[in-house]
Amino acid sequence: MARKKIALIGSGQIGGTLAHLVGIKELGDVVMFDIMEGIPQGKSLDIAEVLAGRRLRRQICRHQCL
């Protein structure tokens, strides 16, 4: 069965918290989008490190919208 993908538009405080919760609850892989350069990349790296410490195997992707 294919894993679900969840897209979050905006990588601010709320988007980051939602991505973290989605990863903890293992609801699917997360793709984060934002117009600010570096924000989704940094948040997704932080969340991926936290989830790795919990031995969860969800993928957090990050993209910058132009």
PDBQT receptor file of N, H, CA, C and O in Angstrom, charges set to zero:
ATOM      1  N   MET A   1       0.844  -1.172   0.000  1.00  0.00    +0.000 N 
ATOM      2  CA  MET A   1       0.000   0.000   0.000  1.00  0.00    +0.000 C 
ATOM      3  C   MET A   1       0.893   1.240   0.000  1.00  0.00    +0.000 C 
ATOM      4  O   MET A   1       1.860   1.309   0.758  1.00  0.00    +0.000 OA
ATOM      5  N   ALA A   2       0.573   2.212  -0.843  1.00  0.00    +0.000 N 
ATOM      6  H   ALA A   2      -0.213   2.155  -1.459  1.00  0.00    +0.000 HD
ATOM      7  CA  ALA A   2       1.342   3.450  -0.934  1.00  0.00    +0.000 C 
ATOM      8  C   ALA A   2       1.099   4.312   0.305  1.00  0.00    +0.000 C 
ATOM      9  O   ALA A   2      -0.005   4.356   0.848  1.00  0.00    +0.000 OA
ATOM     10  N   ARG A   3       2.161   4.995   0.734  1.00  0.00    +0.000 N 
ATOM     11  H   ARG A   3       3.057   4.959   0.293  1.00  0.00    +0.000 HD
ATOM     12  CA  ARG A   3       2.019   5.870   1.894  1.00  0.00    +0.000 C 
ATOM     13  C   ARG A   3       1.337   7.156   1.468  1.00  0.00    +0.000 C 
ATOM     14  O   ARG A   3       1.541   7.635   0.352  1.00  0.00    +0.000 OA
ATOM     15  N   LYS A   4       0.534   7.709   2.348  1.00  0.00    +0.000 N 
ATOM     16  H   LYS A   4       0.369   7.320   3.254  1.00  0.00    +0.000 HD
ATOM     17  CA  LYS A   4      -0.160   8.960   2.064  1.00  0.00    +0.000 C 
ATOM     18  C   LYS A   4       0.826  10.117   2.081  1.00  0.00    +0.000 C 
ATOM     19  O   LYS A   4       1.819  10.084   2.807  1.00  0.00    +0.000 OA
ATOM     20  N   LYS A   5       0.552  11.143   1.277  1.00  0.00    +0.000 N 
ATOM     21  H   LYS A   5      -0.255  11.170   0.687  1.00  0.00    +0.000 HD
ATOM     22  CA  LYS A   5       1.343  12.362   1.274  1.00  0.00    +0.000 C 
ATOM     23  C   LYS A   5       0.446  13.511   1.714  1.00  0.00    +0.000 C 
ATOM     24  O   LYS A   5      -0.671  13.668   1.222  1.00  0.00    +0.000 OA
ATOM     25  N   ILE A   6       0.947  14.301   2.638  1.00  0.00    +0.000 N 
ATOM     26  H   ILE A   6       1.855  14.173   3.038  1.00  0.00    +0.000 HD
ATOM     27  CA  ILE A   6       0.196  15.426   3.175  1.00  0.00    +0.000 C 
ATOM     28  C   ILE A   6       0.971  16.689   2.858  1.00  0.00    +0.000 C 
ATOM     29  O   ILE A   6       2.135  16.814   3.236  1.00  0.00    +0.000 OA
ATOM     30  N   ALA A   7       0.337  17.633   2.164  1.00  0.00    +0.000 N 
ATOM     31  H   ALA A   7      -0.609  17.532   1.856  1.00  0.00    +0.000 HD
ATOM     32  CA  ALA A   7       0.980  18.894   1.802  1.00  0.00    +0.000 C 
ATOM     33  C   ALA A   7       0.542  19.981   2.776  1.00  0.00    +0.000 C 
ATOM     34  O   ALA A   7      -0.646  20.139   3.055  1.00  0.00    +0.000 OA
ATOM     35  N   LEU A   8       1.517  20.728   3.290  1.00  0.00    +0.000 N 
ATOM     36  H   LEU A   8       2.482  20.600   3.063  1.00  0.00    +0.000 HD
ATOM     37  CA  LEU A   8       1.242  21.848   4.182  1.00  0.00    +0.000 C 
ATOM     38  C   LEU A   8       1.717  23.123   3.502  1.00  0.00    +0.000 C 
ATOM     39  O   LEU A   8       2.897  23.264   3.179  1.00  0.00    +0.000 OA
ATOM     40  N   ILE A   9       0.796  24.045   3.290  1.00  0.00    +0.000 N 
ATOM     41  H   ILE A   9      -0.162  23.931   3.553  1.00  0.00    +0.000 HD
ATOM     42  CA  ILE A   9       1.129  25.327   2.689  1.00  0.00    +0.000 C 
ATOM     43  C   ILE A   9       1.424  26.288   3.825  1.00  0.00    +0.000 C 
ATOM     44  O   ILE A   9       0.538  26.624   4.610  1.00  0.00    +0.000 OA
ATOM     45  N   GLY A  10       2.651  26.722   3.909  1.00  0.00    +0.000 N 
ATOM     46  H   GLY A  10       3.371  26.449   3.271  1.00  0.00    +0.000 HD
ATOM     47  CA  GLY A  10       3.093  27.587   4.996  1.00  0.00    +0.000 C 
ATOM     48  C   GLY A  10       3.903  26.776   5.999  1.00  0.00    +0.000 C 
ATOM     49  O   GLY A  10       3.459  25.736   6.487  1.00  0.00    +0.000 OA
ATOM     50  N   SER A  11       5.089  27.271   6.293  1.00  0.00    +0.000 N 
ATOM     51  H   SER A  11       5.449  28.115   5.897  1.00  0.00    +0.000 HD
ATOM     52  CA  SER A  11       5.990  26.543   7.186  1.00  0.00    +0.000 C 
ATOM     53  C   SER A  11       6.297  27.340   8.443  1.00  0.00    +0.000 C 
ATOM     54  O   SER A  11       7.372  27.202   9.026  1.00  0.00    +0.000 OA
ATOM     55  N   GLY A  12       5.363  28.164   8.855  1.00  0.00    +0.000 N 
ATOM     56  H   GLY A  12       4.489  28.276   8.381  1.00  0.00    +0.000 HD
ATOM     57  CA  GLY A  12       5.551  28.951  10.071  1.00  0.00    +0.000 C 
ATOM     58  C   GLY A  12       5.338  28.102  11.314  1.00  0.00    +0.000 C 
ATOM     59  O   GLY A  12       5.532  26.886  11.291  1.00  0.00    +0.000 OA
ATOM     60  N   GLN A  13       4.941  28.749  12.390  1.00  0.00    +0.000 N 
ATOM     61  H   GLN A  13       4.783  29.736  12.409  1.00  0.00    +0.000 HD
ATOM     62  CA  GLN A  13       4.741  28.030  13.651  1.00  0.00    +0.000 C 
ATOM     63  C   GLN A  13       3.651  26.968  13.532  1.00  0.00    +0.000 C 
ATOM     64  O   GLN A  13       3.826  25.843  14.000  1.00  0.00    +0.000 OA
ATOM     65  N   ILE A  14       2.547  27.315  12.917  1.00  0.00    +0.000 N 
ATOM     66  H   ILE A  14       2.405  28.228  12.537  1.00  0.00    +0.000 HD
ATOM     67  CA  ILE A  14       1.439  26.357  12.802  1.00  0.00    +0.000 C 
ATOM     68  C   ILE A  14       1.796  25.229  11.836  1.00  0.00    +0.000 C 
ATOM     69  O   ILE A  14       1.556  24.060  12.138  1.00  0.00    +0.000 OA
ATOM     70  N   GLY A  15       2.369  25.568  10.674  1.00  0.00    +0.000 N 
ATOM     71  H   GLY A  15       2.565  26.517  10.429  1.00  0.00    +0.000 HD
ATOM     72  CA  GLY A  15       2.762  24.540   9.711  1.00  0.00    +0.000 C 
ATOM     73  C   GLY A  15       3.799  23.586  10.272  1.00  0.00    +0.000 C 
ATOM     74  O   GLY A  15       3.724  22.378  10.049  1.00  0.00    +0.000 OA
ATOM     75  N   GLY A  16       4.774  24.128  11.004  1.00  0.00    +0.000 N 
ATOM     76  H   GLY A  16       4.836  25.110  11.185  1.00  0.00    +0.000 HD
ATOM     77  CA  GLY A  16       5.794  23.293  11.617  1.00  0.00    +0.000 C 
ATOM     78  C   GLY A  16       5.223  22.366  12.675  1.00  0.00    +0.000 C 
ATOM     79  O   GLY A  16       5.601  21.198  12.768  1.00  0.00    +0.000 OA
ATOM     80  N   THR A  17       4.300  22.904  13.476  1.00  0.00    +0.000 N 
ATOM     81  H   THR A  17       3.992  23.853  13.400  1.00  0.00    +0.000 HD
ATOM     82  CA  THR A  17       3.660  22.085  14.514  1.00  0.00    +0.000 C 
ATOM     83  C   THR A  17       2.819  20.983  13.887  1.00  0.00    +0.000 C 
ATOM     84  O   THR A  17       2.848  19.840  14.342  1.00  0.00    +0.000 OA
ATOM     85  N   LEU A  18       2.073  21.323  12.848  1.00  0.00    +0.000 N 
ATOM     86  H   LEU A  18       2.050  22.252  12.478  1.00  0.00    +0.000 HD
ATOM     87  CA  LEU A  18       1.261  20.307  12.167  1.00  0.00    +0.000 C 
ATOM     88  C   LEU A  18       2.135  19.221  11.542  1.00  0.00    +0.000 C 
ATOM     89  O   LEU A  18       1.808  18.037  11.624  1.00  0.00    +0.000 OA
ATOM     90  N   ALA A  19       3.239  19.617  10.921  1.00  0.00    +0.000 N 
ATOM     91  H   ALA A  19       3.505  20.578  10.854  1.00  0.00    +0.000 HD
ATOM     92  CA  ALA A  19       4.143  18.634  10.328  1.00  0.00    +0.000 C 
ATOM     93  C   ALA A  19       4.715  17.713  11.405  1.00  0.00    +0.000 C 
ATOM     94  O   ALA A  19       4.839  16.506  11.196  1.00  0.00    +0.000 OA
ATOM     95  N   HIS A  20       5.059  18.282  12.546  1.00  0.00    +0.000 N 
ATOM     96  H   HIS A  20       4.959  19.262  12.716  1.00  0.00    +0.000 HD
ATOM     97  CA  HIS A  20       5.588  17.488  13.659  1.00  0.00    +0.000 C 
ATOM     98  C   HIS A  20       4.538  16.487  14.147  1.00  0.00    +0.000 C 
ATOM     99  O   HIS A  20       4.851  15.314  14.354  1.00  0.00    +0.000 OA
ATOM    100  N   LEU A  21       3.309  16.939  14.331  1.00  0.00    +0.000 N 
ATOM    101  H   LEU A  21       3.055  17.891  14.163  1.00  0.00    +0.000 HD
ATOM    102  CA  LEU A  21       2.240  16.058  14.800  1.00  0.00    +0.000 C 
ATOM    103  C   LEU A  21       1.921  14.956  13.783  1.00  0.00    +0.000 C 
ATOM    104  O   LEU A  21       1.688  13.807  14.160  1.00  0.00    +0.000 OA
ATOM    105  N   VAL A  22       1.912  15.309  12.503  1.00  0.00    +0.000 N 
ATOM    106  H   VAL A  22       2.101  16.242  12.197  1.00  0.00    +0.000 HD
ATOM    107  CA  VAL A  22       1.665  14.312  11.462  1.00  0.00    +0.000 C 
ATOM    108  C   VAL A  22       2.749  13.239  11.499  1.00  0.00    +0.000 C 
ATOM    109  O   VAL A  22       2.459  12.053  11.340  1.00  0.00    +0.000 OA
ATOM    110  N   GLY A  23       3.996  13.656  11.708  1.00  0.00    +0.000 N 
ATOM    111  H   GLY A  23       4.231  14.619  11.837  1.00  0.00    +0.000 HD
ATOM    112  CA  GLY A  23       5.091  12.703  11.788  1.00  0.00    +0.000 C 
ATOM    113  C   GLY A  23       5.001  11.809  13.006  1.00  0.00    +0.000 C 
ATOM    114  O   GLY A  23       5.232  10.604  12.915  1.00  0.00    +0.000 OA
ATOM    115  N   ILE A  24       4.664  12.397  14.152  1.00  0.00    +0.000 N 
ATOM    116  H   ILE A  24       4.476  13.377  14.225  1.00  0.00    +0.000 HD
ATOM    117  CA  ILE A  24       4.556  11.607  15.384  1.00  0.00    +0.000 C 
ATOM    118  C   ILE A  24       3.428  10.590  15.285  1.00  0.00    +0.000 C 
ATOM    119  O   ILE A  24       3.582   9.441  15.700  1.00  0.00    +0.000 OA
ATOM    120  N   LYS A  25       2.298  11.013  14.735  1.00  0.00    +0.000 N 
ATOM    121  H   LYS A  25       2.173  11.946  14.398  1.00  0.00    +0.000 HD
ATOM    122  CA  LYS A  25       1.146  10.117  14.624  1.00  0.00    +0.000 C 
ATOM    123  C   LYS A  25       1.241   9.198  13.410  1.00  0.00    +0.000 C 
ATOM    124  O   LYS A  25       0.376   8.349  13.199  1.00  0.00    +0.000 OA
ATOM    125  N   GLU A  26       2.307   9.372  12.605  1.00  0.00    +0.000 N 
ATOM    126  H   GLU A  26       3.010  10.062  12.776  1.00  0.00    +0.000 HD
ATOM    127  CA  GLU A  26       2.552   8.540  11.425  1.00  0.00    +0.000 C 
ATOM    128  C   GLU A  26       1.352   8.507  10.479  1.00  0.00    +0.000 C 
ATOM    129  O   GLU A  26       0.928   7.440  10.033  1.00  0.00    +0.000 OA
ATOM    130  N   LEU A  27       0.814   9.688  10.180  1.00  0.00    +0.000 N 
ATOM    131  H   LEU A  27       1.158  10.554  10.542  1.00  0.00    +0.000 HD
ATOM    132  CA  LEU A  27      -0.332   9.790   9.278  1.00  0.00    +0.000 C 
ATOM    133  C   LEU A  27       0.081   9.738   7.809  1.00  0.00    +0.000 C 
ATOM    134  O   LEU A  27      -0.742   9.420   6.950  1.00  0.00    +0.000 OA
ATOM    135  N   GLY A  28       1.331  10.044   7.513  1.00  0.00    +0.000 N 
ATOM    136  H   GLY A  28       1.999  10.302   8.210  1.00  0.00    +0.000 HD
ATOM    137  CA  GLY A  28       1.815  10.019   6.137  1.00  0.00    +0.000 C 
ATOM    138  C   GLY A  28       3.073  10.848   6.002  1.00  0.00    +0.000 C 
ATOM    139  O   GLY A  28       3.572  11.407   6.979  1.00  0.00    +0.000 OA
ATOM    140  N   ASP A  29       3.584  10.923   4.779  1.00  0.00    +0.000 N 
ATOM    141  H   ASP A  29       3.179  10.469   3.986  1.00  0.00    +0.000 HD
ATOM    142  CA  ASP A  29       4.746  11.757   4.488  1.00  0.00    +0.000 C 
ATOM    143  C   ASP A  29       4.276  13.201   4.327  1.00  0.00    +0.000 C 
ATOM    144  O   ASP A  29       3.180  13.453   3.828  1.00  0.00    +0.000 OA
ATOM    145  N   VAL A  30       5.103  14.134   4.749  1.00  0.00    +0.000 N 
ATOM    146  H   VAL A  30       5.993  13.929   5.155  1.00  0.00    +0.000 HD
ATOM    147  CA  VAL A  30       4.729  15.547   4.746  1.00  0.00    +0.000 C 
ATOM    148  C   VAL A  30       5.560  16.296   3.718  1.00  0.00    +0.000 C 
ATOM    149  O   VAL A  30       6.771  16.099   3.617  1.00  0.00    +0.000 OA
ATOM    150  N   VAL A  31       4.896  17.157   2.955  1.00  0.00    +0.000 N 
ATOM    151  H   VAL A  31       3.913  17.317   3.037  1.00  0.00    +0.000 HD
ATOM    152  CA  VAL A  31       5.562  18.078   2.038  1.00  0.00    +0.000 C 
ATOM    153  C   VAL A  31       5.211  19.481   2.508  1.00  0.00    +0.000 C 
ATOM    154  O   VAL A  31       4.035  19.836   2.587  1.00  0.00    +0.000 OA
ATOM    155  N   MET A  32       6.239  20.291   2.824  1.00  0.00    +0.000 N 
ATOM    156  H   MET A  32       7.195  20.003   2.759  1.00  0.00    +0.000 HD
ATOM    157  CA  MET A  32       6.027  21.650   3.323  1.00  0.00    +0.000 C 
ATOM    158  C   MET A  32       6.377  22.655   2.226  1.00  0.00    +0.000 C 
ATOM    159  O   MET A  32       7.414  22.540   1.574  1.00  0.00    +0.000 OA
ATOM    160  N   PHE A  33       5.503  23.640   2.032  1.00  0.00    +0.000 N 
ATOM    161  H   PHE A  33       4.660  23.735   2.562  1.00  0.00    +0.000 HD
ATOM    162  CA  PHE A  33       5.704  24.704   1.053  1.00  0.00    +0.000 C 
ATOM    163  C   PHE A  33       5.689  26.043   1.771  1.00  0.00    +0.000 C 
ATOM    164  O   PHE A  33       4.941  26.226   2.732  1.00  0.00    +0.000 OA
ATOM    165  N   ASP A  34       6.515  26.986   1.308  1.00  0.00    +0.000 N 
ATOM    166  H   ASP A  34       7.122  26.838   0.527  1.00  0.00    +0.000 HD
ATOM    167  CA  ASP A  34       6.524  28.336   1.871  1.00  0.00    +0.000 C 
ATOM    168  C   ASP A  34       7.135  29.284   0.852  1.00  0.00    +0.000 C 
ATOM    169  O   ASP A  34       7.898  28.856  -0.014  1.00  0.00    +0.000 OA
ATOM    170  N   ILE A  35       6.806  30.578   0.947  1.00  0.00    +0.000 N 
ATOM    171  H   ILE A  35       6.186  30.926   1.650  1.00  0.00    +0.000 HD
ATOM    172  CA  ILE A  35       7.375  31.562   0.032  1.00  0.00    +0.000 C 
ATOM    173  C   ILE A  35       8.711  32.094   0.536  1.00  0.00    +0.000 C 
ATOM    174  O   ILE A  35       9.467  32.687  -0.234  1.00  0.00    +0.000 OA
ATOM    175  N   MET A  36       9.011  31.896   1.800  1.00  0.00    +0.000 N 
ATOM    176  H   MET A  36       8.397  31.415   2.425  1.00  0.00    +0.000 HD
ATOM    177  CA  MET A  36      10.270  32.369   2.375  1.00  0.00    +0.000 C 
ATOM    178  C   MET A  36      11.357  31.326   2.161  1.00  0.00    +0.000 C 
ATOM    179  O   MET A  36      11.171  30.148   2.468  1.00  0.00    +0.000 OA
ATOM    180  N   GLU A  37      12.487  31.765   1.634  1.00  0.00    +0.000 N 
ATOM    181  H   GLU A  37      12.638  32.721   1.384  1.00  0.00    +0.000 HD
ATOM    182  CA  GLU A  37      13.598  30.859   1.369  1.00  0.00    +0.000 C 
ATOM    183  C   GLU A  37      14.216  30.365   2.671  1.00  0.00    +0.000 C 
ATOM    184  O   GLU A  37      14.497  31.154   3.573  1.00  0.00    +0.000 OA
ATOM    185  N   GLY A  38      14.421  29.072   2.762  1.00  0.00    +0.000 N 
ATOM    186  H   GLY A  38      14.192  28.431   2.029  1.00  0.00    +0.000 HD
ATOM    187  CA  GLY A  38      15.092  28.477   3.908  1.00  0.00    +0.000 C 
ATOM    188  C   GLY A  38      14.188  28.039   5.043  1.00  0.00    +0.000 C 
ATOM    189  O   GLY A  38      14.590  27.192   5.841  1.00  0.00    +0.000 OA
ATOM    190  N   ILE A  39      12.984  28.581   5.149  1.00  0.00    +0.000 N 
ATOM    191  H   ILE A  39      12.657  29.269   4.501  1.00  0.00    +0.000 HD
ATOM    192  CA  ILE A  39      12.091  28.225   6.258  1.00  0.00    +0.000 C 
ATOM    193  C   ILE A  39      11.649  26.766   6.166  1.00  0.00    +0.000 C 
ATOM    194  O   ILE A  39      11.832  26.031   7.136  1.00  0.00    +0.000 OA
ATOM    195  N   PRO A  40      11.073  26.307   5.041  1.00  0.00    +0.000 N 
ATOM    196  CA  PRO A  40      10.645  24.899   5.009  1.00  0.00    +0.000 C 
ATOM    197  C   PRO A  40      11.823  23.926   5.098  1.00  0.00    +0.000 C 
ATOM    198  O   PRO A  40      11.693  22.839   5.663  1.00  0.00    +0.000 OA
ATOM    199  N   GLN A  41      12.972  24.319   4.538  1.00  0.00    +0.000 N 
ATOM    200  H   GLN A  41      13.078  25.202   4.079  1.00  0.00    +0.000 HD
ATOM    201  CA  GLN A  41      14.140  23.441   4.604  1.00  0.00    +0.000 C 
ATOM    202  C   GLN A  41      14.599  23.267   6.049  1.00  0.00    +0.000 C 
ATOM    203  O   GLN A  41      14.877  22.150   6.484  1.00  0.00    +0.000 OA
ATOM    204  N   GLY A  42      14.679  24.373   6.793  1.00  0.00    +0.000 N 
ATOM    205  H   GLY A  42      14.453  25.280   6.439  1.00  0.00    +0.000 HD
ATOM    206  CA  GLY A  42      15.122  24.308   8.176  1.00  0.00    +0.000 C 
ATOM    207  C   GLY A  42      14.154  23.576   9.080  1.00  0.00    +0.000 C 
ATOM    208  O   GLY A  42      14.559  22.750   9.898  1.00  0.00    +0.000 OA
ATOM    209  N   LYS A  43      12.860  23.880   8.930  1.00  0.00    +0.000 N 
ATOM    210  H   LYS A  43      12.532  24.551   8.265  1.00  0.00    +0.000 HD
ATOM    211  CA  LYS A  43      11.845  23.212   9.760  1.00  0.00    +0.000 C 
ATOM    212  C   LYS A  43      11.815  21.719   9.494  1.00  0.00    +0.000 C 
ATOM    213  O   LYS A  43      11.746  20.918  10.427  1.00  0.00    +0.000 OA
ATOM    214  N   SER A  44      11.869  21.341   8.220  1.00  0.00    +0.000 N 
ATOM    215  H   SER A  44      11.925  21.992   7.463  1.00  0.00    +0.000 HD
ATOM    216  CA  SER A  44      11.792  19.912   7.898  1.00  0.00    +0.000 C 
ATOM    217  C   SER A  44      13.031  19.171   8.404  1.00  0.00    +0.000 C 
ATOM    218  O   SER A  44      12.931  18.016   8.819  1.00  0.00    +0.000 OA
ATOM    219  N   LEU A  45      14.188  19.818   8.375  1.00  0.00    +0.000 N 
ATOM    220  H   LEU A  45      14.269  20.756   8.038  1.00  0.00    +0.000 HD
ATOM    221  CA  LEU A  45      15.392  19.183   8.906  1.00  0.00    +0.000 C 
ATOM    222  C   LEU A  45      15.270  18.982  10.416  1.00  0.00    +0.000 C 
ATOM    223  O   LEU A  45      15.613  17.920  10.935  1.00  0.00    +0.000 OA
ATOM    224  N   ASP A  46      14.782  20.005  11.116  1.00  0.00    +0.000 N 
ATOM    225  H   ASP A  46      14.504  20.868  10.694  1.00  0.00    +0.000 HD
ATOM    226  CA  ASP A  46      14.578  19.881  12.566  1.00  0.00    +0.000 C 
ATOM    227  C   ASP A  46      13.603  18.757  12.900  1.00  0.00    +0.000 C 
ATOM    228  O   ASP A  46      13.861  17.950  13.793  1.00  0.00    +0.000 OA
ATOM    229  N   ILE A  47      12.488  18.706  12.184  1.00  0.00    +0.000 N 
ATOM    230  H   ILE A  47      12.278  19.361  11.458  1.00  0.00    +0.000 HD
ATOM    231  CA  ILE A  47      11.467  17.690  12.451  1.00  0.00    +0.000 C 
ATOM    232  C   ILE A  47      11.996  16.297  12.119  1.00  0.00    +0.000 C 
ATOM    233  O   ILE A  47      11.745  15.343  12.857  1.00  0.00    +0.000 OA
ATOM    234  N   ALA A  48      12.726  16.179  11.012  1.00  0.00    +0.000 N 
ATOM    235  H   ALA A  48      12.929  16.953  10.413  1.00  0.00    +0.000 HD
ATOM    236  CA  ALA A  48      13.284  14.874  10.630  1.00  0.00    +0.000 C 
ATOM    237  C   ALA A  48      14.246  14.359  11.693  1.00  0.00    +0.000 C 
ATOM    238  O   ALA A  48      14.282  13.158  11.964  1.00  0.00    +0.000 OA
ATOM    239  N   GLU A  49      15.029  15.253  12.301  1.00  0.00    +0.000 N 
ATOM    240  H   GLU A  49      15.000  16.228  12.081  1.00  0.00    +0.000 HD
ATOM    241  CA  GLU A  49      15.956  14.830  13.356  1.00  0.00    +0.000 C 
ATOM    242  C   GLU A  49      15.205  14.373  14.603  1.00  0.00    +0.000 C 
ATOM    243  O   GLU A  49      15.598  13.396  15.241  1.00  0.00    +0.000 OA
ATOM    244  N   VAL A  50      14.134  15.068  14.950  1.00  0.00    +0.000 N 
ATOM    245  H   VAL A  50      13.814  15.861  14.432  1.00  0.00    +0.000 HD
ATOM    246  CA  VAL A  50      13.335  14.669  16.110  1.00  0.00    +0.000 C 
ATOM    247  C   VAL A  50      12.683  13.311  15.873  1.00  0.00    +0.000 C 
ATOM    248  O   VAL A  50      12.688  12.449  16.752  1.00  0.00    +0.000 OA
ATOM    249  N   LEU A  51      12.122  13.128  14.681  1.00  0.00    +0.000 N 
ATOM    250  H   LEU A  51      12.118  13.828  13.968  1.00  0.00    +0.000 HD
ATOM    251  CA  LEU A  51      11.452  11.866  14.372  1.00  0.00    +0.000 C 
ATOM    252  C   LEU A  51      12.444  10.713  14.296  1.00  0.00    +0.000 C 
ATOM    253  O   LEU A  51      12.105   9.582  14.644  1.00  0.00    +0.000 OA
ATOM    254  N   ALA A  52      13.670  10.990  13.843  1.00  0.00    +0.000 N 
ATOM    255  H   ALA A  52      13.945  11.909  13.561  1.00  0.00    +0.000 HD
ATOM    256  CA  ALA A  52      14.687   9.934  13.801  1.00  0.00    +0.000 C 
ATOM    257  C   ALA A  52      15.041   9.480  15.213  1.00  0.00    +0.000 C 
ATOM    258  O   ALA A  52      15.290   8.296  15.439  1.00  0.00    +0.000 OA
ATOM    259  N   GLY A  53      15.064  10.410  16.160  1.00  0.00    +0.000 N 
ATOM    260  H   GLY A  53      14.862  11.372  15.976  1.00  0.00    +0.000 HD
ATOM    261  CA  GLY A  53      15.322  10.066  17.550  1.00  0.00    +0.000 C 
ATOM    262  C   GLY A  53      14.233   9.200  18.142  1.00  0.00    +0.000 C 
ATOM    263  O   GLY A  53      14.482   8.416  19.058  1.00  0.00    +0.000 OA
ATOM    264  N   ARG A  54      13.028   9.339  17.622  1.00  0.00    +0.000 N 
ATOM    265  H   ARG A  54      12.826   9.976  16.878  1.00  0.00    +0.000 HD
ATOM    266  CA  ARG A  54      11.906   8.516  18.075  1.00  0.00    +0.000 C 
ATOM    267  C   ARG A  54      11.766   7.259  17.243  1.00  0.00    +0.000 C 
ATOM    268  O   ARG A  54      10.851   6.464  17.458  1.00  0.00    +0.000 OA
ATOM    269  N   ARG A  55      12.671   7.075  16.290  1.00  0.00    +0.000 N 
ATOM    270  H   ARG A  55      13.414   7.720  16.115  1.00  0.00    +0.000 HD
ATOM    271  CA  ARG A  55      12.687   5.921  15.382  1.00  0.00    +0.000 C 
ATOM    272  C   ARG A  55      11.414   5.817  14.535  1.00  0.00    +0.000 C 
ATOM    273  O   ARG A  55      10.902   4.725  14.286  1.00  0.00    +0.000 OA
ATOM    274  N   LEU A  56      10.930   6.956  14.109  1.00  0.00    +0.000 N 
ATOM    275  H   LEU A  56      11.346   7.843  14.311  1.00  0.00    +0.000 HD
ATOM    276  CA  LEU A  56       9.791   6.998  13.194  1.00  0.00    +0.000 C 
ATOM    277  C   LEU A  56      10.331   7.189  11.790  1.00  0.00    +0.000 C 
ATOM    278  O   LEU A  56      11.321   7.893  11.594  1.00  0.00    +0.000 OA
ATOM    279  N   ARG A  57       9.696   6.575  10.822  1.00  0.00    +0.000 N 
ATOM    280  H   ARG A  57       8.892   6.003  10.980  1.00  0.00    +0.000 HD
ATOM    281  CA  ARG A  57      10.244   6.553   9.466  1.00  0.00    +0.000 C 
ATOM    282  C   ARG A  57       9.391   7.331   8.485  1.00  0.00    +0.000 C 
ATOM    283  O   ARG A  57       9.093   6.829   7.401  1.00  0.00    +0.000 OA
ATOM    284  N   ARG A  58       9.008   8.487   8.819  1.00  0.00    +0.000 N 
ATOM    285  H   ARG A  58       9.250   8.894   9.700  1.00  0.00    +0.000 HD
ATOM    286  CA  ARG A  58       8.243   9.323   7.894  1.00  0.00    +0.000 C 
ATOM    287  C   ARG A  58       9.173  10.294   7.201  1.00  0.00    +0.000 C 
ATOM    288  O   ARG A  58      10.181  10.719   7.766  1.00  0.00    +0.000 OA
ATOM    289  N   GLN A  59       8.831  10.637   5.986  1.00  0.00    +0.000 N 
ATOM    290  H   GLN A  59       8.012  10.292   5.527  1.00  0.00    +0.000 HD
ATOM    291  CA  GLN A  59       9.650  11.543   5.204  1.00  0.00    +0.000 C 
ATOM    292  C   GLN A  59       9.037  12.934   5.248  1.00  0.00    +0.000 C 
ATOM    293  O   GLN A  59       7.834  13.107   5.052  1.00  0.00    +0.000 OA
ATOM    294  N   ILE A  60       9.888  13.925   5.508  1.00  0.00    +0.000 N 
ATOM    295  H   ILE A  60      10.865  13.785   5.667  1.00  0.00    +0.000 HD
ATOM    296  CA  ILE A  60       9.463  15.320   5.501  1.00  0.00    +0.000 C 
ATOM    297  C   ILE A  60      10.192  15.993   4.346  1.00  0.00    +0.000 C 
ATOM    298  O   ILE A  60      11.418  16.102   4.366  1.00  0.00    +0.000 OA
ATOM    299  N   CYS A  61       9.448  16.446   3.337  1.00  0.00    +0.000 N 
ATOM    300  H   CYS A  61       8.453  16.358   3.320  1.00  0.00    +0.000 HD
ATOM    301  CA  CYS A  61      10.029  17.127   2.198  1.00  0.00    +0.000 C 
ATOM    302  C   CYS A  61       9.811  18.626   2.349  1.00  0.00    +0.000 C 
ATOM    303  O   CYS A  61       8.903  19.061   3.058  1.00  0.00    +0.000 OA
ATOM    304  N   ARG A  62      10.647  19.411   1.681  1.00  0.00    +0.000 N 
ATOM    305  H   ARG A  62      11.385  19.057   1.105  1.00  0.00    +0.000 HD
ATOM    306  CA  ARG A  62      10.505  20.853   1.786  1.00  0.00    +0.000 C 
ATOM    307  C   ARG A  62      10.700  21.491   0.428  1.00  0.00    +0.000 C 
ATOM    308  O   ARG A  62      11.542  21.070  -0.365  1.00  0.00    +0.000 OA
ATOM    309  N   HIS A  63       9.901  22.518   0.177  1.00  0.00    +0.000 N 
ATOM    310  H   HIS A  63       9.217  22.861   0.821  1.00  0.00    +0.000 HD
ATOM    311  CA  HIS A  63       9.954  23.224  -1.095  1.00  0.00    +0.000 C 
ATOM    312  C   HIS A  63       9.730  24.702  -0.862  1.00  0.00    +0.000 C 
ATOM    313  O   HIS A  63       9.016  25.106   0.056  1.00  0.00    +0.000 OA
ATOM    314  N   GLN A  64      10.352  25.499  -1.710  1.00  0.00    +0.000 N 
ATOM    315  H   GLN A  64      10.932  25.171  -2.456  1.00  0.00    +0.000 HD
ATOM    316  CA  GLN A  64      10.112  26.935  -1.685  1.00  0.00    +0.000 C 
ATOM    317  C   GLN A  64       9.242  27.280  -2.884  1.00  0.00    +0.000 C 
ATOM    318  O   GLN A  64       9.551  26.898  -4.013  1.00  0.00    +0.000 OA
ATOM    319  N   CYS A  65       8.171  27.990  -2.640  1.00  0.00    +0.000 N 
ATOM    320  H   CYS A  65       7.921  28.300  -1.723  1.00  0.00    +0.000 HD
ATOM    321  CA  CYS A  65       7.305  28.438  -3.722  1.00  0.00    +0.000 C 
ATOM    322  C   CYS A  65       7.831  29.776  -4.248  1.00  0.00    +0.000 C 
ATOM    323  O   CYS A  65       8.261  30.629  -3.471  1.00  0.00    +0.000 OA
ATOM    324  N   LEU A  66       7.795  29.950  -5.540  1.00  0.00    +0.000 N 
ATOM    325  H   LEU A  66       7.446  29.258  -6.172  1.00  0.00    +0.000 HD
ATOM    326  CA  LEU A  66       8.256  31.214  -6.130  1.00  0.00    +0.000 C 
ATOM    327  C   LEU A  66       7.107  32.162  -6.346  1.00  0.00    +0.000 C 
ATOM    328  O   LEU A  66       7.308  33.274  -6.834  1.00  0.00    +0.000 OA
TER     329      LEU A  66
